[in-house]
Amino acid sequence: MAVLGPSQAKDLAGLLARGGSRERAQSELTPGAETALGRLYDAMDEESVPLAEAAAYIRGYVAAWLHHRDSVRVRTVWTGPSTPGVPVRATAQVLVDVIGEARQELLAMTYAARPYPALARALTVAVERGVAVHIVVETLAGAGGLLHGQEPAAAFASVPGVKLWHWAARDPAHHARSRQHAKVAVADRRTLFLGSANLTESAARRNMEAGVLVSGGEAPKRAAEHIVELQRMGVLRPL
């Protein structure tokens, strides 16, 4: 079952419920799953499991898998001095883990950014496996003199394929001194990391930082939708 996603497993359950043969399953379902399907049919034959019973089992398996995937888990993330009752988990590792989870889309926002090899490696691997990576950064001009040195976008120059954005459409009447200060990372709209850390090595490894890691539920989805809508409206524009 591990080689089939939930939609393909549902298709298999439907085919079994209709009395679908081994040959039909192997011809109609996901390419590359022939071996797993063969083992499944062999096991059904050995144990004399009716097709309808196998279909019900697979439907239950899919329902349990989806429930586990969509269940909400919220964890705090602290970097800095530890205390006996609260474990400290390096923000750097959490960011790398979130990037590593992404299979289709990674959306991130940061105020400051500096070259950070561990982060650059994780982003490069994500792009290589086909993840669409979008990062929103502040600019020196937008920061109004509060950021110095290179443009934050330069921190990602070594990562080909990353799409960089900035808050361009600032209403002078309301946003004359506003900054793009959000620090967010969202993987596949299922995992959200929200915290105080910028995408810099000092923030990720040395500072005292705090954040929240949310797995499942609506929060990751809504955060991603908000970023994408700001892009669509032109509030966020490509660099």
C-alpha positions as CSV (number, residue, x, y, z in Angstrom):
1,M,0.0,0.0,0.0
2,A,2.9,2.3,0.6
3,V,3.5,2.7,-3.2
4,L,-0.1,4.0,-3.6
5,G,-1.3,7.4,-2.6
6,P,-4.7,7.8,-1.0
7,S,-6.6,8.5,-4.3
8,Q,-5.0,5.4,-5.9
9,A,-5.8,3.3,-2.9
10,K,-9.4,4.4,-3.1
11,D,-9.4,3.4,-6.8
12,L,-8.1,0.0,-5.8
13,A,-10.8,-0.4,-3.2
14,G,-13.4,0.5,-5.7
15,L,-12.0,-2.0,-8.2
16,L,-11.9,-4.8,-5.6
17,A,-15.5,-4.0,-4.6
18,R,-16.5,-4.5,-8.3
19,G,-14.7,-7.8,-8.4
20,G,-11.7,-6.5,-10.3
21,S,-9.1,-9.1,-11.3
22,R,-5.4,-9.0,-10.7
23,E,-4.7,-8.3,-14.4
24,R,-7.2,-5.4,-14.4
25,A,-5.7,-3.8,-11.3
26,Q,-2.2,-4.0,-12.6
27,S,-3.2,-2.5,-16.0
28,E,-5.4,0.3,-14.6
29,L,-3.6,1.5,-11.4
30,T,-0.4,3.4,-10.9
31,P,2.5,2.4,-13.0
32,G,5.2,0.9,-10.9
33,A,2.8,-0.7,-8.4
34,E,2.6,-4.0,-10.2
35,T,4.8,-5.9,-7.7
36,A,2.9,-4.5,-4.6
37,L,-0.5,-5.4,-6.3
38,G,0.8,-8.8,-7.1
39,R,1.7,-9.4,-3.4
40,L,-1.7,-8.1,-2.3
41,Y,-3.6,-10.5,-4.6
42,D,-1.3,-13.4,-3.6
43,A,-2.0,-12.7,0.1
44,M,-5.7,-12.5,-0.6
45,D,-5.6,-15.9,-2.4
46,E,-3.6,-17.5,0.4
47,E,-5.9,-16.3,3.1
48,S,-9.1,-16.7,1.1
49,V,-10.0,-13.1,1.7
50,P,-13.1,-12.1,-0.4
51,L,-12.6,-9.1,-2.7
52,A,-15.4,-7.1,-0.9
53,E,-13.7,-7.7,2.5
54,A,-10.3,-6.5,1.1
55,A,-12.0,-3.4,-0.4
56,A,-13.4,-2.6,3.1
57,Y,-10.1,-3.0,4.7
58,I,-8.4,-0.7,2.2
59,R,-11.0,1.9,2.6
60,G,-10.5,1.8,6.4
61,Y,-6.7,2.1,5.9
62,V,-7.1,5.1,3.7
63,A,-9.5,6.8,6.1
64,A,-7.1,6.2,9.0
65,W,-4.1,7.5,6.9
66,L,-6.0,10.7,6.0
67,H,-7.1,11.2,9.6
68,H,-3.5,11.0,10.7
69,R,-2.3,13.3,7.9
70,D,-5.0,15.9,8.7
71,S,-4.9,15.8,12.5
72,V,-3.5,18.9,14.0
73,R,-0.3,18.9,16.0
74,V,1.1,22.1,17.5
75,R,4.6,22.2,19.0
76,T,6.7,25.0,20.4
77,V,10.2,25.6,19.1
78,W,12.8,27.3,21.2
79,T,16.4,28.2,20.4
80,G,18.7,29.3,23.1
81,P,19.1,28.3,26.8
82,S,17.2,25.3,27.9
83,T,15.2,24.6,31.0
84,P,14.3,21.2,32.6
85,G,10.6,21.3,31.6
86,V,10.9,22.6,28.0
87,P,13.0,20.9,25.4
88,V,15.0,23.1,23.1
89,R,15.0,22.2,19.5
90,A,17.3,24.2,17.2
91,T,15.4,26.5,14.9
92,A,17.9,25.7,12.2
93,Q,16.9,22.0,12.2
94,V,13.2,22.7,12.2
95,L,13.6,24.9,9.1
96,V,15.6,22.2,7.4
97,D,13.0,19.6,8.4
98,V,10.1,21.7,7.0
99,I,12.0,22.3,3.8
100,G,12.7,18.5,3.6
101,E,9.0,17.7,4.0
102,A,8.0,19.7,0.9
103,R,7.2,17.7,-2.2
104,Q,5.3,20.3,-4.3
105,E,5.4,23.8,-2.8
106,L,7.4,25.7,-0.2
107,L,6.5,29.3,0.7
108,A,8.6,31.3,3.1
109,M,8.8,34.9,4.3
110,T,11.7,36.6,6.1
111,Y,12.8,40.1,7.1
112,A,16.6,39.7,7.1
113,A,18.5,37.0,5.3
114,R,22.2,36.1,5.2
115,P,24.0,33.3,3.4
116,Y,23.6,30.1,5.5
117,P,25.0,26.9,3.9
118,A,22.7,24.4,5.7
119,L,19.6,26.3,4.5
120,A,21.0,26.8,1.0
121,R,21.6,23.0,0.7
122,A,18.1,22.1,1.9
123,L,16.6,24.6,-0.6
124,T,18.8,23.3,-3.4
125,V,17.7,19.7,-2.8
126,A,14.0,20.8,-2.6
127,V,14.3,22.6,-6.0
128,E,16.0,19.5,-7.5
129,R,13.2,17.3,-6.5
130,G,10.7,19.6,-8.2
131,V,9.4,21.7,-5.3
132,A,8.2,25.2,-6.3
133,V,10.1,27.4,-3.8
134,H,8.9,31.0,-3.3
135,I,10.6,33.3,-0.7
136,V,9.4,36.8,0.2
137,V,12.2,39.0,1.5
138,E,12.5,42.6,2.7
139,T,14.7,45.0,0.6
140,L,17.2,47.5,1.9
141,A,15.0,50.3,0.5
142,G,11.9,48.8,2.1
143,A,13.6,48.5,5.4
144,G,14.3,52.3,5.4
145,G,17.8,52.1,6.6
146,L,17.2,49.4,9.3
147,L,19.0,46.7,7.3
148,H,22.6,47.1,6.1
149,G,25.0,45.2,3.9
150,Q,23.8,43.1,1.0
151,E,20.3,42.9,-0.1
152,P,18.5,40.0,1.8
153,A,17.7,38.4,-1.6
154,A,21.5,37.9,-2.1
155,A,21.4,35.1,0.5
156,F,19.7,32.9,-2.0
157,A,21.9,33.6,-5.0
158,S,23.5,30.2,-4.7
159,V,20.1,28.4,-5.0
160,P,19.0,28.2,-8.7
161,G,15.3,28.0,-9.2
162,V,14.1,29.9,-6.1
163,K,11.6,32.5,-6.9
164,L,12.1,35.7,-4.8
165,W,9.4,38.2,-4.0
166,H,9.1,41.5,-2.1
167,W,6.4,43.8,-0.7
168,A,6.3,46.4,-3.5
169,A,2.9,47.9,-3.4
170,R,3.1,49.9,-0.1
171,D,0.6,52.7,0.2
172,P,2.6,55.7,1.2
173,A,-0.3,57.1,3.2
174,H,-0.6,54.0,5.4
175,H,2.7,52.1,4.9
176,A,5.4,54.7,4.6
177,R,7.4,53.2,7.5
178,S,6.0,49.6,7.2
179,R,8.3,46.6,7.0
180,Q,7.9,43.1,5.6
181,H,8.6,41.5,9.0
182,A,6.8,38.2,8.8
183,K,8.9,35.0,9.4
184,V,7.0,32.0,8.0
185,A,7.6,28.7,6.2
186,V,4.8,26.6,4.8
187,A,5.4,23.1,3.2
188,D,2.7,21.7,0.9
189,R,0.1,23.6,2.8
190,R,0.3,21.0,5.6
191,T,3.2,22.2,7.7
192,L,3.6,25.7,9.1
193,F,6.5,27.1,11.0
194,L,5.8,30.6,12.4
195,G,8.4,32.3,14.6
196,S,10.7,35.1,15.5
197,A,13.7,33.9,13.5
198,N,14.9,35.4,10.3
199,L,16.6,33.2,7.7
200,T,20.1,33.9,9.0
201,E,22.5,31.6,10.8
202,S,22.6,33.7,13.9
203,A,18.8,33.6,14.2
204,A,18.6,29.9,13.5
205,R,21.5,28.7,15.7
206,R,22.7,31.4,18.2
207,N,19.9,33.7,19.2
208,M,17.1,33.1,21.6
209,E,14.2,32.6,19.3
210,A,10.7,31.2,19.7
211,G,8.3,29.7,17.3
212,V,5.4,27.4,16.7
213,L,5.3,24.4,14.4
214,V,1.8,23.4,13.2
215,S,1.3,20.1,11.4
216,G,-2.1,19.5,9.7
217,G,-5.3,21.4,10.0
218,E,-6.4,24.7,8.4
219,A,-3.6,27.0,9.6
220,P,-0.9,25.9,7.1
221,K,-3.4,26.0,4.3
222,R,-4.7,29.4,5.2
223,A,-1.2,30.9,5.6
224,A,-0.2,29.6,2.1
225,E,-3.4,30.8,0.5
226,H,-2.8,34.3,2.0
227,I,0.7,34.5,0.6
228,V,-0.5,33.3,-2.8
229,E,-3.3,35.8,-2.9
230,L,-1.0,38.6,-2.0
231,Q,1.1,37.5,-5.0
232,R,-1.9,37.4,-7.3
233,M,-3.1,40.9,-6.2
234,G,0.4,42.3,-6.9
235,V,1.0,43.3,-3.3
236,L,3.9,40.9,-3.4
237,R,5.9,41.2,-6.7
238,P,8.8,39.2,-8.1
239,L,12.3,40.6,-7.5
